[in-house]
Amino acid sequence: MKRSTTALLALGTVTAAVAGGVLFLGAGDGTGSPGRGGDGLPPATATVVRTDLVLARTVDGRIDFAQRRAVKAAVEGTVTVAAAEGRTVRRGEALYELNDKPVTLLYGPVPAFREMKKGHRGSDVLQLERNLRDLGYGAGLYVDTEYAEDTESAVKRWQKHLNRETTGRIGRGDVVFQPGEVKVVSADAALADQVGPDAPVLTIASTRPVVRAVLEQTDGALTARGTKVEVTLPSGKTVPGKVAGTVRPEGEDGAEGGGGQEGITVEVVLDGGSRAASGEDAEAAASVTFVSEAREGVLAVPVEAVVALRGENGGYGLQVVEGGTSEMIRVETGMTADGRIEVSGAGLRAGMKVGVAKP
């Protein structure tokens, strides 16, 4: 995916700005040293403003869905109904059909790792019974960890509704457990394909939309979970979001927690969830601005207004201009962004005029 090379808006601190060759107005001792003009006034002035400063980086991204993972066949067979790409599958619905039998989605964190039948006990049995109850087959069913006669009866009623053989058992490969509803991202096995155990049949994902973007390896600090972002969607609408984590690029199983050699792929969740990305073109690029630091409502001046003070105390100052006179005052500096630097000091307020060097 093509990504923007937009530079960081921020310069860092005033010390970093000096190293970068930023031109300061002059130097003084903090007691009212004159400017460059013969009358002691600077050649130009700027206004102290109260504003928000933001350190940010903007890159291209694309709309996707969270938690991509493969669904693999549990048994050998022929795909008789392939997965429908783009479809949302819910509890009790078929993901695909194998050997003319539906492979049904049920909800739960425990994977289907065995055949389930009368006499079995375990968390997978409890999970199955909860699904039977929620699908409307809970009459006479006691929900617990034991696969007893009541469980067998409920399974038979469900199998009859699905037009399956009413064995009262859940065969290996009959169901797939997932945490919730899923979206079919791709059909990895086509109609009539022969699949063996552990062969991928389809790729699914959460129905929660996300935006994926690639950052440089040097931007690792921006990939921290919870980092705030602003996303400009293909339609031009801007929505806030936050970093959910990093993911491996496509072609590396889509698992979380990695980054390719060429960059770090991050997954961003949108405030507002599915509604935020409703109707957006998933094929078009989105613009993602990562916010690494923000200072709200601070006093700021152009970086060029800051003066390096002479003397044993050193530090920084501003040449404050009022009427036909000027005075150098000492200030503390903070973060910089977009050519402005945060300043604070006794008597400093918004609206003051300060000296700057001419461009």
N, C-alpha and C positions, 0 to 999 in steps of 0.2 A: 504493500500500500504506500502510495506517495505521501510524504509528510512534509509539513511546512518547516522551513528553517528560520522562522521568526525568532529573533534574538530575545534574550531576557530583557525586560523593560528596565529592570533595576540595575544600578551600578554598585550597590553594596553599601559601604559607608564612605564618609568623606575621605578617610585615609586611602581607601581603594581608588577613589576618584583622583586623588593627587598622583598616585602611582600611574594612573591611566593618562596623565598629562592634562587634566582639566585646568584651565587658566583661572587662578584666583585674582581678585581685584588688586590686592596689594598686601601690605603687612603693617602692623601697628602694635602699640603697647597697651591698648585698651583704654587710653585716657583722652581720646579725641584726636588722633592723628589725622592730618588732612588727606584728601584723596589726590587724584592725579591732576585735577584742574588747579589753576593758579589761585582760585578763590577757596580751595579746600573742598570743593564739591566733586563727586564722582562724575564721570562722563555720561553715565546712564543710571536709571533706577528701575527697581522692580517692587512689587507690592507683596508684603507678607500676607499669606492667605491661610485660612483654616480649611483643611481638605483631608481626604482619605488617600493614603499611599498604599500601593499594592505591588508586591513582587510577583510576576507572572510569566508564564511561557505558553505560547499558543501553537498547537499542532493540528494536523488533520486527523479525523477519526471516522468511524463508520458505525451505523446502528447494527446491533447484533442481539443475541439472547444469551443470558447467563448460564453458566454451568453446563457447557456442552459435554456430552459423554456418549459412548457407543453402547447400544443394546446388542448383546451377542446371543446367538442361538444356544440353548442348553442341550439340545439333542439334534441328531442328524435328520434332515428332511428336505422337502421341496417347498419353495415359496409359492403358495397358491393365490395369495392376495398380498401384493407388495404394500409397503407403508406409503401413505399419501403425504408428500412433502408439503410443509406449511400448515398442516392440520394440527389443531389443538386436541389432544386426547385426554379424556377424563376417566375417573374411576369407573370400572366396569366395561369400558370400551376396548375394542381390539386395536392393538398396535399394528399387527399384520396377521396373516394366517400361514400356518405351516402344516403341510399334509392335510389341507382342507379343514383345519381346526384353528379357531382364533387363539391368539396369544394375548391375554387380557391384562390390562393395566389395573393394578390395585395399589393402594397407598400404604406406605410404611417404610421405615429406615432399614429393616432387616431384609437382605436379598433372599430370593427363592433359591435355596441351596439343596433341596431334597424333595422327593415325593412326600406328600403329607397324607396320612391315613389314620384310621381309628387305632388308638393306643399310643400315638405319638404325643409328646409334650414339648413345649418350648415357646420362645418368644415369637417364632414365626407362626405358630398355631394361634396365639393370641391376636396377632396382627391379621391373620386370615379371618378370624371370627368377627373382629371389629369391622372389617370390610363387608362381610356378609350381612351384618346388622345394618350398616349404613346403606347397603344396596336394597334393603327391604326384605331380607330373608332371616330376620331375627326372631320370628315367632317361635317360642319354645327353646330358643338358643341361650345357653348360659355362657357368657363371654369370659373365658379364662384361658389358661395355658394348656388345657387338656383337649385332645381330639377324641371326643366321646361320641355316643350315639346321636346326641343332639346336633353336634357339628356335622356328622355324616348326613343326617337328614336335611340340614340346611344346604349342604353342598349339592345333594341330589336335586333339590328344588331349583337351585341356581343352574345346574347343568341341564335340567329339562328346559328351562327358559332359554338357554343358549343353544338348544337343539344338539347337545352333546350326549354321548352315552352316559347314563346316570350310574356311575360307578361309586359315587360317594367319596372318591379320592381325588386329590389334586396331584396330577401327574407332573413329573419334572418337565419344565418347559411350558406348562399350561398358563402360568401367570408370570408377570414381571412386577416387582415391587419398586415404586419410586416415591420420593417424599410427597409429591403432589401432582397436579396436572402438568403435562409436558407438551412442548411443541416439537413436531417432527422437522428437524433441520434438513435431513437428507435420507433418501432410501439407498442404503449401501448394497442391498441385494434386490435384484429385479425379479419380476414375475418369471417363474419356472427355474430360477437359479437353485442349484443344489448347495445347501449349506451344511457344514459340519459343526460339531460342538465348538464353541468359542469363536465362531466366525461372525463378524459384525453384520447385522441385518439392517440396522438403521442407526442414525445419530439423532439424539434428542437433546433438548435444552429446556431450561426453565421458561415459563411464559413471560418472565420479567424482562423488559427490554433494557439493554445496556448500550453504551458506546465504547468501542475499543479504539485505543490510540497507542501509538508507538513513540516512546521518548528515547533520547540518547542515553547511553550508559552513564554519562556524567550527571544526568538528572535524577539519580536514584532517590534523592530526598523528596522529590515530588510524587513518588509512587507509594508513599506511606498510606495505609488504610485510613480513610477519613479526610484526606486532603480535599479541600473545597475546589470545585471547578465550576466554570460556566460553559455550557454547550450551546453553540449556535447550530440548530438543526437545518437540514437541507431546505426547509421552507423559509428559513430566515428567522424563525422564532428562537429566542434565547431562554433556556431554562437552567436553573441551578442543579448541581449534583455533587457527588463525592466519590472518591476512589474506593472501590470495593476490594481491590487487590490486584495482583499481577497474574498473568496467564501465559502459558507457553504458546508460541505462534502456531498457526495451523500447520499440520504435518508433523507435530510432535504430540499427538494424542489429545490436544486441547486441554490437558490437565493444568490445574492451577499451580502457581508457585514458582514460575520460571521466567526466563527472558532469553531471547536469542542473542547471538553474537553481535548482530547489527543494531540492537536496541532492546528496550524493555516494553513489552506489551502490557498495558494496564486496562482494567475493566472499570468503567464508570457507571454507577447507578444514577438514574435521574429522579429528582424530586417529583412526585406525582405519579411515578410508576408507569403503567401501560398508557394512561391517559396522556402523559407528556409526549409520547412518540406516536400517538395515534394518527394515521394517515400520512406519515412521513415516508419518503422514498428511501428504502433500505440500500439501494444501489448507489445513491449519491453520497458525497462526502459531507461530514459534519465538522465543525471547527470547535476544538476543545481548548479552553484556557485554564491552565492549572495555577492555582493561587497558593504560593508557598508561605507567604507572610503578608499581613495587612495591618495597617495602623490607621485607626479611624479618628477623625476630628483633630488632627494634629496641625500645628503651625508649620508652614513650609515656605521655602524660598528657592529660587534657582540655584543650582549647585555653584555657579560662577559667583554668587554673591558672598560666599563664605571666605573669610580672610584668615590666613594663618598668622597668629599673633607672635611677635618677637618677645624675648625676655625669658627669664628662667622658668616662669610658670607656663609659658607656651599656650596651647589651646587654640580655640577658634573664636572669631568675632564677626559681627556685621556692622557696616557703616550705615547708621541710621540717619536719614536726611529729613530735616524738618525746616520748612521755610528756606532761608538762605544759609543755614548752618548744618553741620553734620557732626555726629558723635559716634565713636567706635564703642560697641558694647560686647561683652563676652557672652558667648552662647555655648550650649551643649548641642551636639549633633546626634542624629539617629539614623534611621534607614533612609535610603534614597530610592526613588522610582521615577521613571519617565522624565529625568532631568531635574527633578526637585529633591530637596533634602529636608528632613525633619529637623527643626531647631526649637530650642527652648531657652529661656533665660529671664532674669528679673526685668520687669518693665516691657518685655516684648509682647506685642499684641497684633491681631489681624488688622490690616489696613495701613500699617506703617510702611514708609518708603525706605528701601535699602539700596545701597550702591551696587552696581554690577559693571563689569568691563563691557565695552562695546564689542559686538560680534566681530 
